[in-house]
C-alpha cells in the first residue's frame, strides 16, 4: 500500500503543494531561499513557482531591504488549508 506522501503526490505536484504548506504556518519571516531549504528545492524553482502563485493571487511579496518576504493572501490561505485537509485525509 502506498504511503501518505506517495498518494499525496499522485494528486498534487509535491514541491508547489509543500511550498504553500510552508507558507501556511511559517516559523518567523519567510524568504524564497529559506523556503527552498525547507522543502528541499532549488531557489530558482521556488522563485518560478512563487511568481506563478503571485499572478494567481495566492502569494504576496513585501520588500524588506534587498530581501522579499513571502506571505499568503487570504485566497492562498484557503487553498493551503484545503491542501492540508486533503493531505491529512490521505
C-alpha positions as CSV (number, residue, x, y, z in Angstrom):
1,X,0.0,0.0,0.0
2,X,1.3,3.5,-0.9
3,X,2.4,5.7,1.9
4,X,0.8,9.0,2.8
5,X,3.4,11.0,0.8
6,X,3.2,8.8,-2.2
7,X,-0.6,9.0,-2.6
8,X,-0.5,12.8,-1.9
9,X,2.0,13.2,-4.8
10,X,-0.5,11.4,-7.1
11,X,-2.9,14.3,-6.7
12,X,-0.6,17.2,-6.3
13,X,2.8,18.3,-7.6
14,X,4.8,17.9,-4.5
15,X,7.0,21.0,-4.3
16,X,4.3,23.6,-5.1
17,X,2.0,22.0,-2.6
18,X,4.8,21.9,0.1
19,X,5.6,25.5,-0.7
20,X,2.0,26.6,0.1
21,X,2.0,24.5,3.2
22,X,5.4,26.1,4.3
23,X,3.8,29.5,3.9
24,X,0.6,28.4,5.7
25,X,2.3,28.1,9.1
26,X,5.6,29.9,9.0
27,X,8.1,29.9,11.8
28,X,9.0,33.5,11.5
29,X,9.6,35.5,8.4
30,X,9.8,33.5,5.1
31,X,12.1,34.2,2.2
32,X,12.4,32.3,-1.0
33,X,15.8,31.0,0.0
34,X,14.6,29.7,3.4
35,X,11.6,28.1,1.8
36,X,13.8,26.4,-0.8
37,X,15.8,24.8,2.0
38,X,12.7,23.8,4.0
39,X,11.1,21.9,1.1
40,X,14.4,20.7,-0.4
41,X,14.1,22.5,-3.7
42,X,16.3,24.9,-5.7
43,X,15.9,28.6,-5.2
44,X,15.2,29.2,-8.9
45,X,12.4,26.7,-8.9
46,X,10.8,28.3,-5.8
47,X,11.0,31.7,-7.3
48,X,9.4,30.5,-10.5
49,X,6.5,28.8,-8.6
50,X,6.1,31.8,-6.3
51,X,5.8,34.1,-9.3
52,X,3.0,31.9,-10.7
53,X,1.3,31.9,-7.4
54,X,1.6,35.6,-7.1
55,X,-0.1,36.0,-10.5
56,X,-2.9,33.7,-9.3
57,X,-3.4,35.9,-6.3
58,X,-2.2,33.3,-3.8
59,X,1.1,34.9,-2.5
60,X,2.3,38.4,-1.9
61,X,5.8,39.8,-1.7
62,X,6.8,42.5,0.8
63,X,10.2,44.2,0.0
64,X,12.4,44.5,3.1
65,X,15.7,46.0,2.0
66,X,17.2,43.6,-0.6
67,X,15.0,40.7,0.6
68,X,11.5,39.9,-0.3
69,X,9.2,38.5,2.5
70,X,6.6,36.0,1.3
71,X,3.1,35.7,2.7
72,X,-0.1,34.0,1.7
73,X,-3.1,36.1,0.6
74,X,-6.5,35.2,2.1
75,X,-7.1,33.2,-1.0
76,X,-3.8,31.5,-0.7
77,X,-4.5,30.7,2.9
78,X,-7.8,29.0,1.9
79,X,-6.0,26.9,-0.8
80,X,-3.3,25.9,1.7
81,X,-5.9,24.9,4.3
82,X,-7.6,22.8,1.7
83,X,-4.4,21.1,0.7
84,X,-3.5,20.4,4.4
85,X,-7.0,18.9,4.9
86,X,-6.6,16.7,1.9
87,X,-3.1,15.6,2.9
88,X,-4.4,14.8,6.4
89,X,-7.3,12.7,4.9
90,X,-4.8,10.6,2.9
